[in-house]
Amino acid sequence: MGRPTRARPRVEVTTGESVRIMRELQGMTQAELAAACGIPQATISSIETGRVNLGIERARKLAVALRCHPAVLAFPGWQVDSAA
């Protein structure tokens, strides 16, 4: 048995922050994302700031435009329990 190691700190990410992070990783502005997915820029801003819920249909549209799986946006903190 080895010495115990400290757990790494986790950063909690909201769905809105997940959308913003993925958008920025793609090098897109909110206006460019809006044009790519058909969701108004004001709605994207509201999603990113947590004033509007993401929702499954919006997650699907945004995921297509951001080239990621909708779960990346809708469930950013999800972890599979390795004991399950």
DSSP file (Angstrom, degrees, kcal/mol; ACC not computed):
  #  RESIDUE AA STRUCTURE BP1 BP2  ACC     N-H-->O    O-->H-N    N-H-->O    O-->H-N    TCO  KAPPA ALPHA  PHI   PSI    X-CA   Y-CA   Z-CA
    1    1 A M              0   0    0      0, 0.0     2,-0.1     0, 0.0     0, 0.0   0.000 360.0 360.0 360.0 134.4    0.0    0.0    0.0
    2    2 A G        -     0   0    0      1,-0.1     3,-0.1     3,-0.0     0, 0.0  -0.348 360.0 -75.5 -93.0 177.4    1.3    3.5   -0.9
    3    3 A R        -     0   0    0     -2,-0.1    -1,-0.1     1,-0.1     2,-0.1  -0.476  54.3-105.0 -71.0 142.8    0.8    6.8    0.8
    4    4 A P        -     0   0    0      0, 0.0     2,-0.3     0, 0.0    -1,-0.1  -0.394  35.0-144.7 -66.7 147.0   -2.6    8.4    0.3
    5    5 A T        -     0   0    0     -2,-0.1     2,-0.1    -3,-0.1    -3,-0.0  -0.833  20.2-102.1-112.1 153.2   -2.7   11.3   -2.1
    6    6 A R        -     0   0    0     -2,-0.3     2,-0.1     1,-0.1    -1,-0.0  -0.451  38.8-112.1 -71.3 142.9   -4.8   14.4   -1.9
    7    7 A A        -     0   0    0     -2,-0.1    -1,-0.1     1,-0.1     3,-0.0  -0.462  33.0-110.1 -71.0 146.3   -7.8   14.6   -4.1
    8    8 A R        -     0   0    0     -2,-0.1    -1,-0.1     1,-0.1     2,-0.1  -0.574  36.5-107.9 -74.7 138.6   -7.7   17.1   -6.9
    9    9 A P        -     0   0    0      0, 0.0     2,-0.4     0, 0.0    -1,-0.1  -0.422  33.4-139.9 -66.0 143.5  -10.1   20.0   -6.4
   10   10 A R        -     0   0    0     -2,-0.1     2,-0.6    -3,-0.0    -3,-0.0  -0.837   2.5-144.4-105.7 143.1  -13.1   20.0   -8.7
   11   11 A V        -     0   0    0     -2,-0.4     2,-0.4     2,-0.0     0, 0.0  -0.926  16.3-136.7-105.1 124.3  -14.6   23.0  -10.4
   12   12 A E        -     0   0    0     -2,-0.6     2,-0.4    65,-0.0    65,-0.0  -0.673  20.0-163.8 -81.1 131.9  -18.3   23.0  -10.7
   13   13 A V        -     0   0    0     -2,-0.4    64,-0.2     4,-0.0     2,-0.1  -0.966   8.4-141.9-119.3 129.8  -19.5   24.2  -14.2
   14   14 A T     >  -     0   0    0     -2,-0.4     4,-2.2    62,-0.1     5,-0.1  -0.347  30.0-106.3 -80.8 168.7  -23.0   25.2  -14.9
   15   15 A T  H  > S+     0   0    0      1,-0.2     4,-2.1     2,-0.2     5,-0.1   0.908 122.4  51.3 -62.1 -40.5  -24.8   24.4  -18.1
   16   16 A G  H  > S+     0   0    0      1,-0.2     4,-2.3     2,-0.2    -1,-0.2   0.905 109.5  48.8 -62.9 -42.0  -24.5   28.0  -19.2
   17   17 A E  H  > S+     0   0    0      1,-0.2     4,-3.0     2,-0.2    -1,-0.2   0.869 108.5  55.1 -65.2 -35.8  -20.8   28.0  -18.4
   18   18 A S  H  X S+     0   0    0     -4,-2.2     4,-2.5     2,-0.2     5,-0.2   0.913 108.1  48.3 -62.6 -43.0  -20.4   24.8  -20.4
   19   19 A V  H  X S+     0   0    0     -4,-2.1     4,-2.5    54,-0.2    -2,-0.2   0.936 113.7  47.3 -61.6 -46.4  -22.1   26.5  -23.4
   20   20 A R  H  X S+     0   0    0     -4,-2.3     4,-2.8     2,-0.2     5,-0.2   0.922 112.3  49.3 -62.5 -45.2  -19.7   29.5  -23.1
   21   21 A I  H  X S+     0   0    0     -4,-3.0     4,-2.5     1,-0.2    -1,-0.2   0.936 113.3  45.8 -60.5 -47.9  -16.6   27.3  -22.7
   22   22 A M  H  X S+     0   0    0     -4,-2.5     4,-1.4     2,-0.2    -1,-0.2   0.896 113.1  50.9 -64.0 -39.3  -17.5   25.2  -25.8
   23   23 A R  H  <>S+     0   0    0     -4,-2.5     5,-2.3    -5,-0.2     4,-0.4   0.936 112.1  46.2 -62.3 -46.6  -18.3   28.3  -27.8
   24   24 A E  H ><5S+     0   0    0     -4,-2.8     3,-1.2     1,-0.2    -2,-0.2   0.871 107.9  56.4 -66.5 -36.3  -15.0   30.0  -26.9
   25   25 A L  H 3<5S+     0   0    0     -4,-2.5    -1,-0.2     1,-0.3    -2,-0.2   0.826 107.3  50.2 -62.4 -30.1  -13.1   26.8  -27.6
   26   26 A Q  T 3<5S-     0   0    0     -4,-1.4    -1,-0.3    -3,-0.3    -2,-0.2   0.520 115.4-120.5 -83.3  -5.6  -14.6   26.9  -31.1
   27   27 A G  T < 5 +     0   0    0     -3,-1.2     2,-0.3    -4,-0.4    -3,-0.2   0.807  64.3 144.4  71.4  29.8  -13.5   30.6  -31.4
   28   28 A M      < -     0   0    0     -5,-2.3    -1,-0.2    -6,-0.1     2,-0.2  -0.767  44.9-139.4-105.3 146.6  -17.1   31.7  -31.9
   29   29 A T     >  -     0   0    0     -2,-0.3     4,-2.3     1,-0.1     5,-0.2  -0.489  35.2-105.8 -85.0 168.2  -18.8   34.8  -30.8
   30   30 A Q  H  > S+     0   0    0      1,-0.2     4,-2.6     2,-0.2     5,-0.2   0.893 123.4  53.2 -61.3 -38.4  -22.4   34.6  -29.5
   31   31 A A  H  > S+     0   0    0      2,-0.2     4,-2.1     1,-0.2    -1,-0.2   0.901 108.9  48.3 -65.0 -40.6  -23.6   36.2  -32.8
   32   32 A E  H  > S+     0   0    0      2,-0.2     4,-1.8     1,-0.2    -1,-0.2   0.899 112.6  48.3 -66.6 -40.2  -21.7   33.6  -34.8
   33   33 A L  H  X S+     0   0    0     -4,-2.3     4,-1.9     2,-0.2     6,-0.3   0.911 109.6  53.3 -65.1 -41.4  -23.2   30.8  -32.7
   34   34 A A  H  X S+     0   0    0     -4,-2.6     4,-2.3     1,-0.2     5,-0.4   0.915 110.0  47.4 -58.8 -43.9  -26.6   32.3  -33.1
   35   35 A A  H  < S+     0   0    0     -4,-2.1    -1,-0.2     1,-0.2    -2,-0.2   0.858 112.6  50.4 -65.6 -34.9  -26.3   32.3  -36.9
   36   36 A A  H  < S+     0   0    0     -4,-1.8    -1,-0.2     1,-0.2    -2,-0.2   0.782 124.1  25.7 -75.9 -26.9  -25.0   28.7  -36.8
   37   37 A C  H  < S-     0   0    0     -4,-1.9    -2,-0.2     2,-0.2    -3,-0.2   0.568  98.4-120.0-117.2 -10.3  -27.8   27.2  -34.7
   38   38 A G  S  < S+     0   0    0     -4,-2.3    -3,-0.1     1,-0.3    -4,-0.1   0.604  70.1 127.9  81.8  10.5  -30.8   29.5  -35.2
   39   39 A I        -     0   0    0     -5,-0.4    -1,-0.3    -6,-0.3    -2,-0.2  -0.879  68.7-105.1 -98.2 130.3  -31.1   30.5  -31.6
   40   40 A P     >  -     0   0    0      0, 0.0     4,-2.1     0, 0.0     3,-0.5  -0.181  21.9-123.6 -56.0 145.2  -31.2   34.3  -31.0
   41   41 A Q  H  > S+     0   0    0      1,-0.2     4,-2.5     2,-0.2     5,-0.2   0.865 112.0  57.0 -57.8 -38.5  -28.0   35.8  -29.7
   42   42 A A  H  > S+     0   0    0      1,-0.2     4,-2.0     2,-0.2    -1,-0.2   0.871 106.8  49.2 -62.3 -36.4  -30.0   37.3  -26.7
   43   43 A T  H  > S+     0   0    0     -3,-0.5     4,-2.4     2,-0.2    -1,-0.2   0.900 109.3  51.5 -69.4 -41.1  -31.2   33.8  -25.8
   44   44 A I  H  X S+     0   0    0     -4,-2.1     4,-2.6     2,-0.2    -2,-0.2   0.921 110.1  50.0 -61.1 -43.0  -27.6   32.4  -26.0
   45   45 A S  H  X S+     0   0    0     -4,-2.5     4,-1.7     1,-0.2    -1,-0.2   0.914 111.0  49.2 -59.6 -43.3  -26.5   35.3  -23.7
   46   46 A S  H  <>S+     0   0    0     -4,-2.0     5,-2.0     2,-0.2     6,-1.5   0.850 111.0  49.8 -66.8 -35.0  -29.3   34.4  -21.3
   47   47 A I  H ><5S+     0   0    0     -4,-2.4     3,-1.1     4,-0.2    -2,-0.2   0.936 110.2  50.4 -66.1 -46.7  -28.4   30.7  -21.3
   48   48 A E  H 3<5S+     0   0    0     -4,-2.6    -2,-0.2     1,-0.3    -1,-0.2   0.814 113.8  44.5 -64.2 -30.5  -24.7   31.5  -20.7
   49   49 A T  T 3<5S-     0   0    0     -4,-1.7    -1,-0.3    -5,-0.2    -2,-0.2   0.436 114.9-114.0 -94.7   0.4  -25.5   33.7  -17.7
   50   50 A G  T < 5S+     0   0    0     -3,-1.1    -3,-0.2    -4,-0.4    -4,-0.1   0.593  84.9 116.5  82.6  10.6  -28.1   31.3  -16.3
   51   51 A R  S   <S+     0   0    0     -5,-2.0     2,-0.4    -6,-0.2    -4,-0.2   0.725  78.1  40.0 -82.2 -21.4  -31.2   33.5  -16.8
   52   52 A V  S    S-     0   0    0     -6,-1.5    -2,-0.2    -9,-0.1    -1,-0.1  -0.987  89.3-116.6-128.5 137.0  -32.7   31.0  -19.2
   53   53 A N        -     0   0    0     -2,-0.4    -6,-0.1     1,-0.1    -2,-0.0  -0.427  19.3-133.5 -69.7 146.0  -32.7   27.2  -18.9
   54   54 A L        -     0   0    0     -7,-0.1     4,-0.4    -2,-0.1     5,-0.1   0.969  35.9-168.1 -66.0 -55.4  -30.8   25.4  -21.7
   55   55 A G     >  -     0   0    0      3,-0.2     4,-2.3     2,-0.1     5,-0.1   0.253  35.6 -89.2  76.2 153.8  -33.5   22.7  -22.4
   56   56 A I  H  > S+     0   0    0      2,-0.2     4,-2.4     1,-0.2     5,-0.2   0.908 123.1  49.4 -66.7 -45.1  -33.0   19.6  -24.5
   57   57 A E  H  > S+     0   0    0      2,-0.2     4,-2.2     1,-0.2    -1,-0.2   0.917 114.2  45.3 -64.8 -42.8  -34.0   21.1  -27.9
   58   58 A R  H  > S+     0   0    0     -4,-0.4     4,-3.0     2,-0.2     5,-0.3   0.910 111.2  54.1 -65.2 -40.6  -31.7   24.1  -27.4
   59   59 A A  H  X S+     0   0    0     -4,-2.3     4,-2.5     1,-0.2    -2,-0.2   0.905 108.8  49.4 -59.0 -41.3  -28.9   21.7  -26.2
   60   60 A R  H  X S+     0   0    0     -4,-2.4     4,-1.9     2,-0.2    -1,-0.2   0.939 113.3  45.0 -63.6 -47.4  -29.3   19.7  -29.4
   61   61 A K  H  X S+     0   0    0     -4,-2.2     4,-1.8     1,-0.2    -2,-0.2   0.918 116.0  46.4 -63.4 -44.1  -29.2   22.7  -31.7
   62   62 A L  H  X S+     0   0    0     -4,-3.0     4,-2.5     1,-0.2    -1,-0.2   0.894 109.5  55.0 -65.8 -39.4  -26.2   24.2  -29.9
   63   63 A A  H  X>S+     0   0    0     -4,-2.5     5,-2.1    -5,-0.3     4,-0.7   0.883 106.5  50.8 -62.8 -39.0  -24.4   20.8  -29.8
   64   64 A V  H ><5S+     0   0    0     -4,-1.9     3,-0.7     1,-0.2    -1,-0.2   0.942 114.3  43.9 -62.4 -46.4  -24.7   20.5  -33.6
   65   65 A A  H 3<5S+     0   0    0     -4,-1.8    -2,-0.2     1,-0.2    -1,-0.2   0.831 118.7  43.7 -68.3 -32.0  -23.2   24.0  -34.1
   66   66 A L  H 3<5S-     0   0    0     -4,-2.5    -1,-0.2    -5,-0.1    -2,-0.2   0.412 107.5-125.5 -94.6   1.4  -20.5   23.4  -31.5
   67   67 A R  T <<5S+     0   0    0     -4,-0.7     2,-0.3    -3,-0.7    -3,-0.2   0.926  70.9 109.3  54.9  51.8  -19.7   19.9  -32.7
   68   68 A C  S   <S-     0   0    0     -5,-2.1    -1,-0.2    -6,-0.1    -2,-0.1  -0.912  77.2 -85.3-143.4 171.5  -20.1   18.2  -29.4
   69   69 A H    >>  -     0   0    0     -2,-0.3     3,-1.6     1,-0.1     4,-0.7  -0.599  36.9-123.5 -78.3 141.1  -22.6   15.8  -27.8
   70   70 A P  H >> S+     0   0    0      0, 0.0     4,-2.8     0, 0.0     3,-0.7   0.809 109.7  65.3 -55.1 -30.2  -25.6   17.5  -26.2
   71   71 A A  H 3> S+     0   0    0      1,-0.2     4,-2.5     2,-0.2     7,-0.2   0.808  90.7  63.9 -64.2 -28.5  -24.8   15.9  -22.9
   72   72 A V  H <4 S+     0   0    0     -3,-1.6    -1,-0.2     1,-0.2     6,-0.1   0.875 114.1  33.3 -60.7 -36.1  -21.6   17.9  -22.7
   73   73 A L  H << S+     0   0    0     -3,-0.7    -2,-0.2    -4,-0.7   -54,-0.2   0.881 123.5  42.8 -85.5 -43.0  -23.8   21.0  -22.6
   74   74 A A  H  < S+     0   0    0     -4,-2.8    -3,-0.2     1,-0.2    -2,-0.2   0.792 126.5  27.7 -79.3 -29.2  -26.7   19.7  -20.6
   75   75 A F    ><  +     0   0    0     -4,-2.5     3,-1.5    -5,-0.2    -1,-0.2  -0.507  66.8 158.9-131.6  64.5  -24.9   17.7  -18.0
   76   76 A P  T 3  S+     0   0    0      0, 0.0    -1,-0.1     0, 0.0   -62,-0.1   0.767  76.7  45.2 -64.9 -26.2  -21.4   19.3  -17.5
   77   77 A G  T 3  S+     0   0    0    -64,-0.2     2,-0.1     2,-0.0    -5,-0.1   0.369  81.4 131.1 -97.1   5.9  -20.8   17.9  -14.1
   78   78 A W    <   +     0   0    0     -3,-1.5     2,-0.4    -7,-0.2    -3,-0.1  -0.347  30.3 178.7 -66.0 133.1  -21.9   14.3  -14.8
   79   79 A Q        -     0   0    0     -2,-0.1     2,-0.5     2,-0.0    -2,-0.0  -1.000  28.2-126.1-133.8 137.3  -19.5   11.6  -13.7
   80   80 A V        -     0   0    0     -2,-0.4     2,-0.6     1,-0.1     3,-0.0  -0.695  28.3-123.8 -80.7 127.9  -20.0    7.9  -14.1
   81   81 A D    >   -     0   0    0     -2,-0.5     3,-1.6     1,-0.2    -1,-0.1  -0.615  13.8-151.2 -73.2 118.1  -19.6    6.1  -10.8
   82   82 A S  T 3  S+     0   0    0     -2,-0.6    -1,-0.2     1,-0.3    -2,-0.0   0.709  93.8  59.7 -66.4 -18.3  -16.9    3.5  -11.3
   83   83 A A  T 3         0   0    0      1,-0.2    -1,-0.3    -3,-0.0    -2,-0.1   0.606 360.0 360.0 -83.0 -11.4  -18.4    1.3   -8.6
   84   84 A A    <         0   0    0     -3,-1.6    -1,-0.2     0, 0.0    -2,-0.1   0.484 360.0 360.0 -76.2 360.0  -21.7    1.1  -10.5
